[in-house]
Amino acid sequence: MRIRYYFDPDTGQPHVYNHGVREVEVEQVLRRPGEDRPGTEGCRTEAGRYLRVIYVPDPEPDSVFVITAYELTGKPLTAYRRRRRQRGRR
């Protein structure tokens, strides 16, 4: 899968850097998706961080355009874990 990133016009770097997320972590999440919600993926990285990645399908086949990604903490992390547990019971 080809992954393109939104670049911050002020810094010229991928926007995910503004949230302390590296491209490698985004790739890990997209390879092992943890949710079935279109346009968002949440998953635990190899380093143990829970990330949410916001993306849209790219016009190019087998490609996505990543808008942003950030670490899940607090209530969003609790909700993610709850959804994962509930999905496992079905």
C-alpha positions in Angstrom: 0.0 0.0 0.0 1.3 3.5 -0.9 0.9 6.1 1.8 0.9 9.8 1.1 0.9 12.5 3.8 -0.5 16.0 4.2 2.4 18.4 4.6 2.1 21.3 6.9 2.7 24.5 4.8 4.5 26.3 7.7 7.1 23.6 8.4 7.1 21.6 5.1 7.0 18.4 7.1 4.2 15.8 7.4 1.4 17.1 9.7 1.7 13.9 11.9 5.0 15.3 13.2 3.0 18.1 15.0 1.4 15.4 17.1 4.7 13.5 17.9 3.8 10.7 15.5 6.4 9.2 13.1 5.6 7.9 9.6 6.7 4.4 10.7 4.0 4.3 13.4 1.3 5.4 10.9 2.4 2.5 8.6 2.2 0.1 11.5 -1.3 1.1 12.3 -2.5 0.9 8.6 -0.9 -2.6 8.3 -2.8 -3.9 11.3 -6.0 -2.0 11.6 -7.9 -2.2 14.9 -11.2 -0.7 13.8 -13.8 -1.1 11.1 -14.6 2.6 10.8 -14.0 4.0 7.3 -11.4 6.8 7.2 -10.0 6.1 10.7 -7.8 3.4 12.1 -6.8 2.9 15.6 -4.3 0.4 16.7 -1.4 -0.2 19.1 2.1 0.3 17.6 5.1 -1.9 18.2 6.3 0.7 20.7 3.0 0.2 22.6 1.3 3.5 21.8 -2.3 3.6 20.8 -2.7 5.9 17.7 -5.7 7.1 15.7 -4.9 7.7 12.0 -7.3 9.9 9.9 -7.1 9.2 6.2 -9.0 9.2 2.9 -8.6 6.8 0.0 -6.3 8.2 -2.6 -7.4 8.2 -6.3 -4.4 6.0 -7.1 -5.2 2.3 -6.6 -4.0 0.7 -3.4 -3.1 4.1 -1.9 -4.2 6.3 1.0 -3.7 10.0 1.9 -3.0 10.5 5.6 -4.4 13.7 6.9 -3.3 13.4 10.6 -2.5 11.0 13.3 -2.4 11.3 17.1 -1.9 9.3 20.2 -5.1 8.2 22.0 -5.3 9.1 25.7 -8.0 9.5 28.3 -11.6 9.0 27.3 -10.9 8.3 23.6 -8.5 5.5 24.5 -11.1 4.1 27.0 -13.8 4.2 24.3 -11.4 2.5 21.8 -10.7 -0.3 24.2 -14.4 -0.8 25.0 -15.2 -1.1 21.2 -12.4 -3.7 20.8 -13.8 -5.7 23.8 -17.4 -5.6 22.5 -16.3 -6.5 19.0 -14.6 -9.6 20.4 -17.8 -10.8 22.1 -19.9 -10.9 18.9 
